[in-house]
């Protein structure tokens, strides 16, 4: 509901339009990157997914180094080698596996079917979180995830060009990505090392590059030496790496200006658009069973996002309720403590006044009983300070 004030209403509309512009920008760039990668690997004459991913990580590592060390656009966390090996390298390994296997699946599967399988991501992230301990087990969420998995099975059943090798690679890529997201939360965010996209490029990309070197040397490099029908176009590769880099920035802007829930909901719309673009550009067949299964998956994802939102609201409300309950208790405690302090201070002053009165009364009694003592004491009180020795001698001479 819009506010009645014209100025406030204009401000709200402006903020909504700005949020939608970030959503549209992210969706456009994400669709462009996915379609671009599919075209490079399947149609441009460069069927080497590990080499393509290695090139992306080389480009991102270079940009991250320039941004952090040369131009100092962002600050470094100054990690020790031990921290880097223990916290960043596992994430780089999982990220390398996710990118490698996901890009490899483009050689065998259509873009539309790959997007349908990505409906499993919330369930895999939830399962990995339960195993590691970052998520609590819930029977309702588990049932919802099983329904999403059933929808993916229906999608696979209706896929006309299903290749088992591509399906296995895509599912493994999703598992790697789910573990990566969970480990980022455990190894990075929980330690206060929150990273923006440029810092992520600086730290994670080199680790991913190192992990990709081994499969590249074992798989793609020998094939590149044997085959002579592949083409490397520098301008195309540079544009491809640049779009992947811009996508990282777009993700940061979308989450920073809206929320992760908005990104998840926008992701459902983006996947439907990718299905359409895949059918229109690459002529990938889409059956009614595909669409029915994917619609089932989308419904499960929407329900899951709704459950997450309700859980967040309940948690915030519970926290606010506890704070409200604690506030009067704390104020009463402060009030009682201050009252006790005042009473104790009054009692202390009363004791001191009583002791002082007792001493005065005792002194008066002594003076009344011993007047000579009091006279001598008065004499002592008014007795002048003894003069120096030379003054005394001169008075005697007189």
N, C-alpha and C positions, 0 to 999 in steps of 0.2 A: 504494500500500500504506500503510495507516494505521499509525502508531507503536503500540507495545505499551503505552506509558504512558497511563493514562486521562486525565490532564490534558493531555498533548500531543495525544491523539486528539480530545479535545473542542475544543481550540484549532484544529486542522486543519479539523474539521467546521464550526466557526463561520466560519472564513475562506472555506471553499468556499461556504457558504450566503450569505455576504455578497457574494461575487463573482457568484453566480447572481442575487441580488437586484438588483445593478447591471445585469446583462444583461437581466433581465425589465423593469426600469424603462425602459432605453433602447429595447428593442423595443416596449414599449407606447406610449411617447411618439412614436417614429418612425412607427409605424403610424397613430397618431392624426393626426399632422401631414399625412401623405400623403393619408389619406382625407378630412381636413378641407379641404385645398387642392382636391382633386378635387370635393368637394361645393360649395365656394364658387364655383369657376370654371364648373362644368357644370350645377349644379342650383339655386343660390341666386339667380340673376339678376344676377351680376356677372362677365361673361365678358371680363375685361380682365387678362390675366396680368402685363403690365408694370406696370400700376397696383397690382396686389396685391403684386408684388415690391418696388415702390417704397415702399409702405406698410410692409412688413416692414423695409426698410432704414432708414426714418425712425424707426420704433419702436426698432430696435436701436441706432441712432446716439444716440438720446436716452438710452437706458439706459446705454450705454457712457460718455457724457459725464458723467452723474450719478455713475456708479460711480468714475470716474477723477478728475474735476475737482472735483466738489462734495463727495461723501461720502468720497473718497479710500480706497475699499475696496482698490484695487490701485494700484500705482505706474505712472507713465508712463515710457516710454523716452526722452522728450525728444528726439524726432527733429527734425532740421533740415528746412526745407521742401524742400531738395534731396534728402535721404534719403527723405522721404515720397513725393516724386514719382517717384524712381527705384526704390524698393523696394515701396511699398504700392500705388501707382496701377495698375501692371500687374496685380497680383493682384485689385484691385477691378474692373478691366475684365473679366478672365476670369471672376470670380465673378458679375458682372452678366450676362454672356452665358449662363453656365450656368443661373442661376436663371430668367432670362427665357425661354429656349428650353425648359427643362424644364417650367415651368408652362404654357407655350403648348401643349405636347404633350398635356396633360390635356384639352384641348378636342376632340382628335381620336382619342386612343387610350385603351384601357382601362388601369386601374391594373395589372392582371395582366401585360399585355404590356409595359408600361413597366418593370416590375420584371424581366422576362425579359431585356430589352435591357441592363439594368445589369450583367449578367454580363460584358459587354465591358470594364468599368472596369479590372480588373487588367491586361488586355492593353494598353489605351490608356495607362495610367500607365507600364507597362513600356516601351512604344514611345517615349513622350515622354521618359522618362528616358534611353533609349539615344541619342536624337537630341541631347539637351542635354549628356549626359555624366555624369549621376548614376547610371546603371545600365550594367553591362557586358553586351554581347551574349552570349546563350547559345542554342545551337541547340535544346536541349531545352525551354527556356522558350518560345521562339518557336513551336515545334511545338505546345506545349500551348495557346498563345493562339490559334493557327489552328483548333484543334479546338473551342475555346469559340466562336469566331466562326462556325464551321459549325453549332454548336448554335443560335445566335441566328438564323441563316438558316432553319433548320428551324422555329423558333418563328414567324418571320414568315410562312413558307409555310403554317403551320397556323392563322394568325390570320384569323378570319372578318370582322372589321370593320377591316381594315387600311386606313389612310389614308396615302398617300405623304407628304403634307405633314407630318403628325404624326411619321412615322418619321424624316424628314430632320431635323426640329427636335430630336427626342430624341437622335439620333446626334450632331448638332452640339453639343448640351448636354453629352453625355458627353465629347466632345473638349475642350471648354472646361474642364470640371471636371478632367480628367486633366492638362491643362496648368497649371491653377491649383495643383493639389497638387504638381506638380513645381517650379513657380516659388516656392511657399512654401518648399520645401526649399532652393532656390538663393539666393533673395533675403532670406529671413528667418532660417531655422534655421541656415544655414551661417555667418551673421554674428553668431551669439550673441544674436539678438533673439527668443528663444522667447517666445510669447505664450499666456496663458491665455484662456479664452473672453471674459472682460470686456475684456481688452486688445485682443483681435481685434475685438470689436464697436466699440471706441473708434476703432481705426485703419482697419479694412477697410470697415466699414459706410458711413462717409461717402464713401469713394472709390467704392464700389459705387453709392451713391445718385447721385453726380454722373454716373457713366457711364450710369445708367438714365434720367436726365432727357432725354437726346437721343432715344432710341427712344420714350419716353413722349410727348414733344411731337410726334413725327412719326407715331406709329401710334395709340396708345390715346386720347390727348387729343382728336384730331379725331373719332374714333368715339364717344367719350363725349358730345361736343357734338351729334352728329347723332342718335344713338339716344336714345330716351326710355323704353325698356322695361327699363332696368337699375335695380337696387336697391342702395343702400348702407346697410347696417345697422351702425351704430357698435359696438354690443355684440358682434356677430358678428366684425367686423374686429378689435376689441381682443382678443377671445379667440383668434382665429387668430394674431395677432402674438405673443401671450403664449405660445402653445404652441410656436411656432417658436423663441422665445427660450429656453424651458425645454429644448428639444431640444439646443441648443448646450451647455448646462450638463450635460445627461445624457451627451453624447458625451465631454466632458472627464472626467467622473467614471468612465465606463466604461474609457477608455484609461488614466487615471491609476491606477485601482484594479486593473485586469487587464492587458490588453495590446492592441495593435492587431490581433494575430492572433486573439485572442478576439472582437474586434469583427467581423472578417471572417467568421469561422465563424458567429457569431450572426446576421450579416447574411443568410447563406444561409437560415437557419431563418425569419428575419423575412420574406424574400421569399416563401417558401412560404405563410406565414400571410396575407400581403397578397393572394396569388392567391385564397386561400379567401375572405377578407373581400370582395374585389372581386366574386367570383362570388355571394356570399350577399347583399350589401347592394345593389350596383349592377346585379346580374343580368348581369354581363359574361360572355359565352360563352367557355368554355375547352374546346378540343378535345384529343383524345388526342395529336395531332401536337404541339400546344403543349407538353403535359406531357412528352412524350418528348424534344423538343428542349431543354426547360429542364432536365430531368434530366441530359442530356448536358452542358449548361453547368455545372451544379452540380458534377458529377464533375470537370470540368476545373478549376473554382475550388478545390475541395478538394485536388486534386493540386498546383496551383500553391502553395497555402498550405503544403502539406507540403514542397515543394521549398524554399520560402523558409525554413521552420523548419530544415530540414537544413543549408541554407547558413549560417544564423546560428550553428547549433551547431558546424559545421566551422570557422567563423571564430573563434569563441570558443576552441575547442580548440587551433587553430593559435597563437593569441595566447598562451594559457596555456603551450603547449609551448615557444614562443620564450622566454617569461619564465623557464621552468624551465632552459632551456639557458643563458640568459645569467646566471642567478643564480650557479652555481659558477664560471663564468669571472670574473664580477665579484669574487666572494669571493677567488679565487686571485690576481687582479690586486691587490686591496687587500692581501692577505697578502704578496705579493712586493714590493710597493712599501714596505710597512712594514719588511720585512726588509732591503731595500736601504737604507732611511733609517737603520736602526739600525747597519748595517755602516759606512756612510759616516760616521756620527757617531763610532763607535769609532775609525775611522782618523784622523779629525780630532783627537780627543783624544790619540791616540798621538803624532801629529806635534807637537802642542803640548807634551806632556810631554817628548819628545826634545829639542825646541828649548830648553825650560827647563833641562833637565839640561846641555845643551851650554853655555848661558850661565853656569850656576853653576860648571861645571868650568873654563871659561875665566877667570872671575873669580878663582878660587882660585889658578890658575897665575900670574896677574898679581900677586897679593898676595905669593906666595912669591918671585917674582923681584925685586920692588921694595918692600922693607919700609918705606923712608922715605916712599914715596908712600902706603903704607897707613897709616903713623903720622900723617902730615899729614891724611890723609882722616879718621882717627879724631878728630884734634884739631878739625878742622872740624865734625865731627859733634857734638862735645860743647861746642863754643865757644858761650858765652852770647850772647844777643841784645844788640847794642850799646845802651848806655844813652843817654838823651836828652842833648842838648848841655848843658843847665844842670847835670845831674848830673856830667858829665865835668869841667866847669870848677871845680865845687866841690871835687872830689877833687884837682885840681892845686893848688888854693889850700892844701889841707892839706899 
